[in-house]
Amino acid sequence: MPRIELLSPANYRRIPWKNGRGELVVIDRAGADSWENMGVAWHFGRTAIIEEGPFSDYTGYERLQVVIRGSGLVLVASDCEIDLRRAWHPQRYDGGLPVHTQLEQGPVEVVNLIANRALFDIDMRTGENGAVMTCKPGQHVVYAPARLAHVEISGHVHALPQDHALRVSAEADIDVEVRDGPIVIGSILGKH
């Protein structure tokens, strides 16, 4: 049986951006408070991107990102683009890749999962009503970013008010069934 804890916005950590033009809302995390010397093991959070500019350098980290509000986000690097134009479609990229945001249709809000790639494998999925997502043994964050959601895990239905999450620690495969969504699941799996 997985261990399940409710995560509330009252306990989220808010970290101002270095440029002072926004904040990162950390919903769940492990490791130290600082990114220096690879101190943060992983974090799952959300942020609003309201203007174009460079992204922070997370060298050594794998990054997954999905737009949950708005559309038209593109991350432009010297030799590629990371296409986040469509909401609810996660994209993976190297956290150390120098990228510049391009907002084709105005501000967006995103959910990020960032992890030390030497220690963890990560995954991010989204689900609507009726979706069943199998989660492998590890730590999972089941997040309701848009509105009230209901999920069933191991025969129990959990109500998630908007901006609330579940921390799910699983020692075996589990299914998360979305009764009412949408939801985002961030999965943090130890390397074997």
N, C-alpha and C positions, 0 to 999 in steps of 0.2 A: 504494500500500500504506500503510495507516495506521501511525502510530508508536504502540506500545503499551508501557506501563510498569506494573508491578505496584506497588500501594500497600499497605503493611503497617501494622497498628495500632501497631507499634513506632515508627513515624515520624509518627503523627497528633499534632496539637497539641491540648492540653487547656486550655481557657480557663474559669476559674471564672465563674459568673454574678455580676453585681454584687450581688445579694441574698444571695449565699453559700449558696444552697439547691440548687445543681446545677452542672453544667458542660456546656460545649459541646465536642464532639469534632470538630475540623476534619479531615476526611478529605483534602480537596484545596481549593486556593484560588489566587487571583491578586491581586496588589496589595499594599498596605501591611498592617501588622498591626492598625492602628487604624481604627475606623469613622468617626472624626472627619474632617471635611472630605471625606467620600466616599472615604476612603483605600483601603478594601477594594474591589477591583473585583468579585469574586464569591467565594462560598465554598459548599462542599458539605459538610454535616456531619450529625451526629446528636446527639440529646439525650434524656434522660428527663424527663418532666414528671410530678412526683410530688405536686404540690399546686396548687390554684387560685391565680391571681394575674395581674397585668398582664404583657403581652409587652413586650419592648424595642422602642424606636422606631427603625425603619430607614427614615426618610423619604428618598425618592429611590431606593429599592430595590424591585424586584419580588421577591415571595417565593412559593415553591412548597413545600408540605409534605405529607408522607404519614405516616400511622401505620403502624409496622411491628410493634409489640407492644402488645397491649391493644386496647381499643375505647372509644367513648363520648366522644371529645374534641370539644368545640364551642368555637369562638372567638366571643365575644360582643362586638359593637361597638354603638354607640349606635343605629344604624339597620339593622343586618343581623346575620346569623349566618353563620359559615363552618363548614360541616358536615363534620367529620372523624370522624364516628362510626364509619364503616366503615374497617377497616384496608385497606391496599393500594389506596386510591383517592385520588390526589393532588388537592390543591386549590390554586388560585392566589389571591393577594390582595396588596394594596398594603402594603408593609412599614411605611409611615407610619401605617396605620390603627390607632387606639388600640383594642386588643382585650384582653379578660380571658378567661382559660381557664376552662372549665367541664368538670370530669371526672365524667361520669355513671356510670362503672363502674370508677373507680379509676385508678391511674397508667398512663401510656402511654409508649412510646418512639417518637420521630419522626425522620425524615430531612428536612432542609431544604436547599433550594437558594435562595440569595439573591444577587441581582446588581444592579449599578448599571443602572437601566433606560435611562439615556441612552446607554450603551455596548453593552448586550447584550440579545438576545432569549434567553429561557430556556424549557426544557421539562423535564418530569419524567414518566417512564412506569414502569410496573411490568410484569413479565412472568413467567409460569410456564412449565413444560415445554412445548416446542413453539412458543412465541411467536417470531415473527421481527419485529424492530423496525428500521426503516430510520432511520439517523442521517445528518443533513445535514452538510456540511463545517463543522468547528468542533471544539471540545473536548468530550469526553464522559467522564463518570465512571460506570463500570459496577460496581455495588456489591452484594455478597452479605451482607445484614444478618442473615439468620436461620439459615443452615446452609451447608454446602459446596454450591457451585453450579458448573456448567460452562456456558460459552458458546462459541459458534463465531463467529469474526470472520475474514473473508477466507480461509476454508479451514483455519484453525488453531483447535484446541480449547484453551481456557484453563480451568484449574481455579482456582476462587476459594474458599479456605477461608472459613469464617464470619468476618465483619467485615473482609475484604480487598476491594480494589477494583482496577480497571484504569483508568488514565488513557489515553484513546484520542484521539489527534490525527488528524483526518481532513481531507484536502484535497478529497475527493469523497464522494458518498453511499456509505455502507457498511451492510451488514445485520449485526445482532447476533441470532444464533439462540440461544435458551435451550434447552440440552440438559437441564439439571437446575437447578431454581430453588427459590425465587423470587429475582428480582433487581430492583434499582432502577437506572434510567438517568437521570442528570442531564445535560442538554445545554446548553452555553453557546455561543451563536452570536453573532458580531459583527454589528452593525447595518450594513446596506449603504446 
